[in-house]
Amino acid sequence: MSSPQPADTGKEGIEIRVLGADDAPWMDALCAMFGKAFDQPDTYTAARPDPAYTARLLASDGFIAIAATHGEAVVGGLAAYVLPKFEQARSEVYLYDLAVDADHRRRGIASALIAELQRIAADRGAWVVYVQADHGDDPAIALYTRLGTREDVLHFDLPPITRTPGR
């Protein structure tokens, strides 16, 4: 875990915090902000895991959570997963969720969060950070286009299949 760093966002008082094992309360606040920003509060807050689970997740090498804070409030953040590769000794970082509270958008917070993730990815030897955006999410598409190279791919959700006894 790194100590909070001032963000280059053009707004004083915004700090970028890489969350660690002792930061379960910050993670809960980040989830609440995601729920509000994505208009899915139940998804992000209705079944929060216990603090021990959150501490293990935040301490793991496979998960990265970064919060943008203003005082005691989380005003933005991201969650990412580190995916070790099998074909080479390297990894990829998948930026899973990124959001900034509506009252704090257009101030460079998302870019500062992504820049911190890119630094962490480099420190961990990752060869790429990648992210998906939905058609019609023009602000996200514009941000990611400015920061990286666009690849047009198809995404499919495949449901898990419950095993039947004896199979």
C-alpha positions in Angstrom: 0.0 0.0 0.0 1.3 3.4 -0.8 0.5 6.5 1.1 -2.0 8.9 -0.4 -0.6 11.1 -3.1 -2.0 14.4 -4.4 -3.6 14.0 -7.8 -2.8 16.2 -10.7 -6.4 16.9 -11.2 -6.6 20.7 -11.2 -8.6 20.5 -7.9 -6.8 20.8 -4.7 -7.6 18.3 -2.0 -8.0 15.3 -4.2 -5.7 12.4 -3.2 -5.1 9.1 -4.9 -4.9 6.2 -2.5 -3.8 2.7 -3.3 -5.9 0.5 -1.0 -4.2 -2.2 1.1 -5.2 -4.8 3.7 -6.1 -2.2 6.4 -8.4 -0.2 4.1 -11.7 -2.1 4.3 -13.6 1.0 5.2 -12.2 2.9 2.2 -13.2 -0.1 0.0 -16.7 0.0 1.4 -16.9 3.7 0.6 -15.5 3.0 -2.9 -18.2 0.4 -3.5 -20.9 2.8 -2.4 -19.5 5.4 -4.8 -19.5 2.8 -7.6 -23.1 1.9 -6.8 -24.2 5.5 -7.0 -22.1 6.3 -10.2 -23.4 3.2 -12.0 -26.9 3.5 -10.6 -26.6 0.0 -9.2 -26.4 0.4 -5.4 -27.6 -3.1 -4.6 -24.9 -4.6 -6.8 -22.2 -2.8 -4.9 -23.5 -2.6 -1.4 -26.3 -5.1 -0.6 -24.0 -8.1 0.0 -20.7 -6.6 1.0 -18.2 -9.3 2.2 -17.0 -9.2 5.8 -13.9 -7.1 6.6 -11.6 -10.2 6.7 -12.5 -11.1 3.1 -12.0 -7.5 2.0 -8.6 -7.4 3.8 -7.4 -10.6 2.1 -8.6 -9.3 -1.3 -6.9 -5.9 -0.8 -3.7 -7.7 0.3 -3.6 -10.1 -2.6 -1.3 -9.7 -5.6 -4.3 -10.4 -7.9 -6.4 -7.3 -7.1 -5.8 -3.6 -7.2 -8.1 -1.0 -5.7 -7.4 2.7 -6.0 -9.6 5.5 -4.5 -9.6 9.2 -5.2 -10.5 10.9 -2.0 -11.5 14.4 -1.0 -11.2 14.6 2.8 -13.1 11.6 4.1 -15.1 11.1 0.9 -14.4 8.7 -1.9 -15.1 10.7 -5.1 -13.6 8.3 -7.6 -11.9 5.0 -7.9 -11.1 1.9 -9.8 -10.8 -1.8 -9.3 -8.5 -4.0 -11.4 -7.4 -7.6 -11.6 -3.9 -8.9 -12.3 -4.0 -11.8 -14.7 -0.9 -14.0 -14.8 -0.3 -15.3 -18.4 0.6 -18.9 -19.2 2.4 -18.4 -22.5 5.1 -16.0 -21.1 6.2 -15.0 -17.6 4.2 -11.8 -17.6 0.8 -10.5 -16.7 -2.0 -8.3 -17.9 -4.0 -5.9 -15.7 -7.7 -5.8 -16.4 -9.3 -2.5 -15.4 -12.7 -3.9 -14.2 -14.5 -0.8 -12.8 -13.7 2.9 -13.0 -16.0 5.7 -11.9 -15.9 9.3 -10.7 -18.8 10.9 -8.7 -20.9 13.1 -11.0 -20.0 16.2 -9.0 -16.2 15.6 -9.5 -16.1 14.7 -13.2 -14.1 16.5 -15.9 -11.3 17.4 -13.5 -8.7 14.7 -14.5 -9.5 12.3 -11.7 -10.1 9.3 -14.0 -6.9 10.0 -15.8 -5.0 10.3 -12.5 -6.5 7.0 -11.3 -5.5 5.3 -14.6 -2.0 6.7 -14.5 -1.5 5.3 -11.0 -2.8 1.9 -12.2 -0.3 2.1 -15.1 2.6 2.8 -12.6 1.5 -0.2 -10.5 1.2 -2.4 -13.6 4.8 -1.4 -14.6 6.1 -2.1 -11.1 4.5 -5.5 -11.2 5.9 -6.3 -14.6 2.6 -6.3 -16.5 2.9 -5.8 -20.2 -0.5 -4.1 -20.7 -3.5 -2.6 -18.9 -6.7 -3.2 -20.7 -10.3 -2.0 -20.3 -13.6 -2.5 -22.0 -16.2 0.1 -22.7 -19.8 -0.3 -23.7 -21.2 1.1 -27.0 -22.8 4.4 -26.2 -20.6 5.2 -23.3 -19.1 8.1 -25.2 -17.2 9.7 -22.3 -15.4 6.4 -21.4 -14.7 5.7 -25.1 -13.2 9.2 -25.5 -11.0 8.8 -22.4 -9.7 5.4 -23.3 -9.1 6.4 -26.9 -7.0 9.3 -25.7 -5.0 7.1 -23.4 -4.5 3.9 -25.5 -5.0 1.9 -28.6 -8.5 0.8 -29.5 -9.2 -2.8 -30.4 -12.7 -3.8 -31.5 -13.6 -7.1 -30.0 -16.8 -9.0 -29.2 -17.4 -9.8 -25.5 -19.5 -12.8 -24.5 -20.8 -13.8 -21.1 -20.9 -17.5 -20.6 -22.9 -18.8 -17.7 -21.4 -21.3 -15.3 -22.9 -24.8 -15.5 -23.6 -26.6 -12.3 -22.1 -30.1 -12.2 -24.5 -33.0 -11.7 -23.5 -35.8 -9.3 -21.5 -38.5 -11.0 -20.3 -36.3 -14.0 
